[in-house]
Each structure stands twice: as structure tokens, then as C-alpha cells.
Amino acid sequence: MSKAQTDLSSFNNSWYKPGAGFLVRGIWYCVNVTYFKSGFPFNRIKLFWLRIFGATVGSGVVIKPGVNIKYPWRLKIGNNAWIGEKVWIDNLGNVVIEDNVCISQGAFLLCGNHDYKKTTFDLMVGDITLKQGAWIGAKSTVCPGVTVGSHAVLTVGSVATSDLGDYTIYQGNPAVVVKNREII
């Protein structure tokens, strides 16, 4: 029995539209490297650049140094959200970060993946929503198409491959429920 093989030379994602032209993406790349991915410390300037490039950004948002944002025009951040050092928002799809969300150091919001079942390794894109009060732990990953419920916690190093319920703590790879979150 012969098995099909992946053929990356046949990969074609021409259907995907990043939402901005080549020139805008090139300028954003330079801004992202200079003000976000670097150790640049001034938060207000980062928020200014996000808004200039089409992100919706609420008040009281904190973005630490070393953050990588692929496409700001596909990003919506609510009020009082915290984005920690070296967070990567790989938003090929839309990312919504609601009010009072904390994304800890090194977390990865991953909106794209590939279809390993197809020989052409097709690109797949899914939006991510982090509901009010959610906490994404350090070095954890939120996969394409996932909604993290209100006040849910994804613990350190865990991987959310499906939706997380409200006021629930998840751990592991794939993340599973470990207990309810009680806020006092």
C-alpha cells in the first residue's frame, strides 16, 4: 500500500488576505521591531502605534517590552488589559482581548496552523477571543479558533486546543479542567 506524502512545493495560500497591503505590512514590520519586539519601555508610544495601524485599544492597557504582534489591524484590546514580556500575538485571524485580561510572559496566541491531512499542507486560520478577566499563564499557548471564557485561567505552559469555560482553571497539553476559579 502506497502512502501519500506532503509536497510543500504545491502549498498555496493565495486565498489568504492579511488585511493590509504590502507597503503597510512592511512599515508595520519596522515599527514592530523598533517599538514592540525590542526592549522599548514607553507604553504610550506603543499604544499610539497600535492605533495608527488600526488596532482598537482601550484605556489602561499595558504592553511590556519584547511583544510581537503580526497584524495590529486584526487586534482589539479592551480596558486594563496586560500583555507581558515576549508575548507573541500571531494574529492571522482576529484576536479580541476583552477588559481586565492578563497575558503573561512568553504566552503565544496562535491564529494559524496547517492541515497535516492534506498533501498541500493548507493554511488554516481561526480567530481567538479572550473574555473578560481571563488569565493566560506564562509560556502557554492558545490555539486557532479558541475562546477563553470569562475569568478562566490557562496555567503556565499549558495549551488550549478547545474553548475554555468561564471561571475554570485549565492545565496541561491539551489543557483540561483542574478546578473552578474562585475570586474573593
N, C-alpha and C positions, 0 to 999 in steps of 0.2 A: 504494500500500500504506500503510495506516494503522498507526502505531506506538503502542503503549500508553505511557501516561505515569504517572509517580509521582503518587500522590494522598495526601499526608500527612494529609489530613482523615480518611482511613479507617484510619490507624495505630491498632493496638490491641494493647497488651502486657499485657492484664489477666491473662493466663496466668502472668506472671512474679511470683514471690513472693520479696521481698527477705530473708525470714527473720526479720524483726522488725517489730513494729507501728509505726504512725505516730509515737506518742509516743517510743518508744525511738530511732527514727531521728532524730527532732527533737533529742532530748537529745544523741545522738552527734554530730550536726552541730555543736552548740555546743561540745562537748568537742574535736572535731577541729579546729575553727577556733582555739580558745583554746590548745591544748597541742601540736598537731601541725603545722598549716599555718603557724603563726606562727613566730617566732624563739625560742620557749620552749626553753631549753637543758637542762633537767633530765631525763635519760633515765629514771631510776627511776619518776618520776611518769607518764611516757608509757606505760611498761610496765604500771604499775598500772592505768591507764585501759583499755588494751587487754584485760587480763584481766577487768576488771569487765564489759566489753561482750562477752565470750565468745570472745576470741581465745585460742589456745593459743600460749604464748610460752616458749621455753626459756631457759636461763641464758646470760649473756654477750652478750645481744642489744644492739646499739647502733642507735638511731634518731636520726638527725640532725634539725635544725630544717627546717621547710618541707615535711615529708612529708604527703601527702594520702591517707587511707585511707577508701574508701567504706563498707565494711561489715566491722567487726572480727570479727563472729561468723562470717565466711566466710574467716578468715585463720588459718593455722597456721605458726608460725616456730620452727625448730629452734634448737639451741645455737650461740652465737658467730656469728650472722648479723649483717651490717652493712647498714643501709639508709641511703643517702646523702641529702644535701640535695635537696629538691624532687623526690623520687621520688613518683610517683603510682601507687597501687595501686587501680585501678578494678575492684574485685572484685565484679562482678555474679555471677560464679561463684566457686567455691572457689579459693583460692590457697594452695599449700603451698610454703614456703621451708625447705628442709632445712638441716642443720648446715653451718656454715662457708661460707655463700653470701654474696657481696658484690654488692649492687645499687648502682651508682654514681650520681652526681648527675644528676638530671633524667630518669632512666630511667622508662619507662611500662609497667606491667603491665596489659594491656587485655583484660578478660574478655568484653566485649560488642562487638557490631557489628550492622550491619543488612544484610538481604538485598536487595541492589540489583536483583535479578532480579524481585522482586515489586512490583507497583504499590503495595502496602500498606507497603513498606519494613520488613518484620517484624524484630523484635529477635531476634538470635541470641546465645547465651551459651555459653562454653566455659571449662572450668577451666584453670588454669596450675599446673605443677609445676616448681620449680627444684631439681634434685637436688644432693646433697652436693657442696660445693666449687665450684659454678658461679659464674661472674662475669659480671654483666650490665653492660656498659660504659655510660659516661655518655651521656645523650641517646639511648639505644637503646630499642626497643620490642619487647615480647613479646606476640604476638597471641593471641586466644582459642584454647583447645584445645591449646596448645603445651606440650611437656615439654622442658626444657633438661636434657641429660644430665649425669651426674656429671663435675665438673671441666671442663665445656665453657665456652668464652668466647664471648660475643657482643660484638664490638668496638664502639667509640664510634660512635654514630649509626646503627647497623645495625638491621634489622627482621627478627625471627624470625617467619616465617609458617608454619613447619612444625617438627617436632621436631628438636632438635639432639643429635647423638651424643656419647657420653662422650669426654672428653679430646681434644676437637676445637675448633679456633678458627674462628669464622664471622665474615664481614664482608659488608657491602653491604645493598641493598634490592632484592629479598629476599636475606637472608643466605645465603651459600654458603661451603662449606669452603675455607679458605685454607691450613691446615696442622694438624698434630697438636700438642696441648699436652703439653710435657714438663715435669715438675716435678722439680727437683733438690733 
